Amino acid sequence: MAALAVFFTWCLLFGRMPLPLLISLCAAVGLILVCFGKHSHSHFLSIDVMAQGSRLRHVSPTLKFWTALILIVVCVASRNVATGVFLVAVMFVLVVIVGGLDFREYIHFLMLPVSFLLVAGIAILFDVSAEPAGVLKFPFFGLWLTVSDYSQARTTLIVSRAFGAVSCLCSLSLTTPMPEITGVLRRAGCPDVMIDLMYLIYRYLFILLAIHNDMYTAAGSRLGFRDYRTSIQSTGKIYSNLLVRGYRFAAVNFDAMESRCYDSGIRFLERGKRVAAGQAWFAGLIVSTAIGVSLLPM
């Protein structure tokens, strides 16, 4: 992950800043990811725990949901890089400094979406050419993989948009428990079947991860990964059993829901949280600033 981020940063900014500064930036990115960015699926099992522990959990979920949604739309529609950078910085301040989430946990949480963004960014950044052209060029089976000024600018804009939108979504997830989000959607008029499917899929992802971790630990304790061939066999058995156990667990849970008179519509006890004037003013300030930044010249 760290090597991928350093390679992407180098290719993205090569020729656009002084070489010593670029080397320092790449070294800083690699050091941060090596020290704090090791991704682990176990951290995703505690998203609701982190949301419940946030100091922003007492803020109205309606205000947080619609503010995040508006900011995502503004970020995706913007035509400059500054909007995404601004939202990444604001969401970091809100979640880590104001909300009280540990910095390491926040970096862990962002690792999975950031890894997808890096892979997609590299695919956008490189072009295939018959001639060696651009600021960077690598031979590739008789052709050339090139990086041009245009592809650098295009990739910077796309990645900044995506990263800003992901930061807004992560801030909502890390400060608002899932039952409150479903309550906002229900009050907004979303169909019950859509909300039920969303909540069940959300929960079953973590259940499948927990089952996978248990089977992976059991296989490792029996030397199931002692060599390459054994690792392939163990991995195949784990995922085939995961499919079977997933279906079995889903059937058992659906029987339990029906035995409790489930008739579509999963309800949660909610405590009313009023929108304070200061909170609404602060949210409006963030939205208006983001809109203003998005209107700046490219």
N, C-alpha and C positions, 0 to 999 in steps of 0.2 A: 504494500500500500504506500509506504513512504517513498520507495523507488519510483513508483508510478506517478506520484504527485510531483516529485522533483523533476522527472522527465517532462511531464506536462507543463510545469511552470517554465522550465528552460526553453522548450519549443515555443511556448506561447509568447514569451517576452524577449526572446533573442532578437537583437537588433533594435529593440524599442527602448532600451535603457542601457546605461554604461555597464560594461562587462563586470567590473568589481562589485557593483551593486547587485547585479543579477546573481552572481555567485553567492553573495551573502544572503540574498533572499531565498535561494534554493536550499542553502545550508540550514537556514532557520526553519523552512517548511519541513525538511527532512527530520530535523531534530525534534520539532514539536510532535510530529506523527510517530516517531520512534518512542518518545517518552510518554505520550498521552493517548495515542490513537490506535492502539491495538484493539481491533474489533472482537467482541465476544457476544454470541447470541444470548448468553445468560442475562446480559444487561437489558435486553428487550423484554424480559419477563417481569420487569419492575416498572414499566411505564406508568401504570396507575399509581404505584407506590410513590414515584417521583412527583406525579401530579398532586397527590394528596398531601405531600410534604412541602409543596411550593407555597410561598407566602402570597402568591397571586390567586390561590384557589378560592379566596373569599370574594374576588371580583365577579361580577355578574357574568355567567357563561354566555348569555346572549350578546353582551357587549364584546367579549373576547372573540366570539365566533364571527360576528359580522365585521368586526374590525379586521380580523385576519383575512377574511374572504375579500374584502375591498382592497387590502394591501396586496394580496396575490394578484388580483386583476390589474391593479396599477403597475405592478412589477412586470407582469407578462406583456402588458401593452406598451411599456416604455421603450424608447428608442435610444437610450444611453446607458452606459455601464454604471453610472453613479447611483441610479435607483437601487439596483441590486446590492451594491456595496453598502449603501445607507441602511437598507433593511436588514442585512446581515449584522451590521454593527448594533442597530437598535434592538433586534431580537436577542442578541447576546447579552446586552445590558439588562433587558427585561427579565430574561430567564435566569441568568447566572447571578447578576449583582442585585437586582430587585427581588427576584423570586427565590434566591438562596440556593439554587442547584449547584452542586459541586462541579467545578470546571472540568475535571476528568470525566465525570459522568456525561456531561454535555458533549464533549468531544467523542466519547464512545457512541453516543446516540446518533451523532451525525455521520459516523464512519460509513455505514451502509449506503445511504443516499449519495454521499460524496464519492464513494468508489464507483457507483454507476455514472455519476456526472463526469468523472475523469475518463472513464472508458469511452463514453459518448463524445466527450470533448476531443479526445485524440482522433477518433474517427472523423470528426468534422474538420479538425485542424489540417490533416494531411490530404493532399491531392496526388493522384497518379499522373505522371507526365512522361512523355517520350524524351524530353530534353531536360537537362539539369538547370533548373531555374528557381528563383525565390531566395529567401534569406537562409533557408536550410534545405539540404537535399541529401538523400540516402539512396544508394543503388538497390534495386529490388527486381531480381530476375529479368534483367535486361531493360527494365524501366527505372523510373525515379520516383521516390516518395518525396514530395516537395512541400515546403511551408512558405506561403507567400504573405505579403503584408495584408492582403485582403482576407485571407483565411484566418490570420491572427485576429484582425478586427472583428470578423464575423463570429469566431469562436468565443472571443472575450464577451461579446454582447449576449450570446446565447447562454453561456455558462453563468454569467452574472445574473441574468433573468431567472434561470432555473435555481441557482443557489439562493437567491433572495426569496423566491416563492417557497422553496423547501424550508428555509429558516422560519418563515411565517407559519407554515404548517406544523413544524416541530415545536414552535413556541406555544401553539394552541394545545398540542398533545401533552406537553410537559407541564402545563398549568391548569388543565381542565380535565377531570376524570371523564371517561367514556360515557357513563350514564347521563351526565349533564349535557354532553354534546348531542346524544340521541334525543334528550328532552327539547333542546333548541330546534332540532330538525322536525320533531313532531309538532311543535307549536307553529313552525313555519309552513305546515301543511303537507309534509312529505308522506307518502303512503306508508302504512304500517308494515307492509311486507318488505319494503325497501329498507326500513330502519331495522327490522328484525334480522334480515339477511346481513346487513352491515355489522350489527353487533355480534351475531353468531360467528361470522367469518373472522372478525377481530379476535374473539375469544379462542376459536379453534386454532388459529395460527400459533398462539402461545401454548396451547395444549399439545399440538403436534411437535413444537420445539422441545417441550419438556419430555415427551415420549422419546424423541430422537436422542436427546442428551442422555437419557437413562440407558437406551440400547447401545449408544456409542461407548459409554463408560463400561458397560457390561462386556462388550466385545474387547475393549482395550485391556480389561483386567484378565481376560483369557488369552492374551497374546494374539488378538485378532488382527493386529497391524504390525506384526514383527517383520514382514517383508512385503514387497510390492504385490506379489500374487495373492498372498493372504489378505492384504488390504482391499484388493478389488473384490474378492469373494465376500469379505465381511461387509463391505459397503453395499453390495447387491442384496445381501440378506437383510441388512438393516432397512433399506428403503422398501423392499417387498413386504417385510413385516410391518413397516410403518403404514403402508397403504391398508393392509388388512386390519390392523388395530385402529386406524383412524375411522374406517367405515363402521367397525364394531362399536367404537366409542360413540360415534354420532347416532347410531341406532338406539343405543341404551339411553342416551341423553334425550332423544326425541320421545321415547316411551315415558321417561320421567316427566317431561313437559306435558304430555297429553294426560298423564295420570293426575296432574295438578290443574286440569281443566284449561289448558292452553287453547285459545281460540283466536290467535293472531293478535299481536300487540304486546310486546314485552314492556312492562311498566316498572319504574323505579320510584321510590320515595324521594321526593325532591324538596329541598328547603329553598324558599323564595329568597333570592338575592337581588336587592334593589340596585339600580344603577345610580351611584353617587354622582353628584354634579362634578366633583373634581376628576373622577375617573372618566366621565364622558368628555370633559374638556381636554384631558390628556390624550385620550384616543383620537379626538378630533384634531389635535395638534399634530400627532404622528401622521395621520392620513393626509392632512393638508400639506405638511412638509414633504411627504413622499410624492404627492401630486406635483408640487412645485419643483422638486428635484427631477421628476420625469419629464418636465417641460423644458429643462435646460437644453441648450444646443448640444448636439452630439460631439 
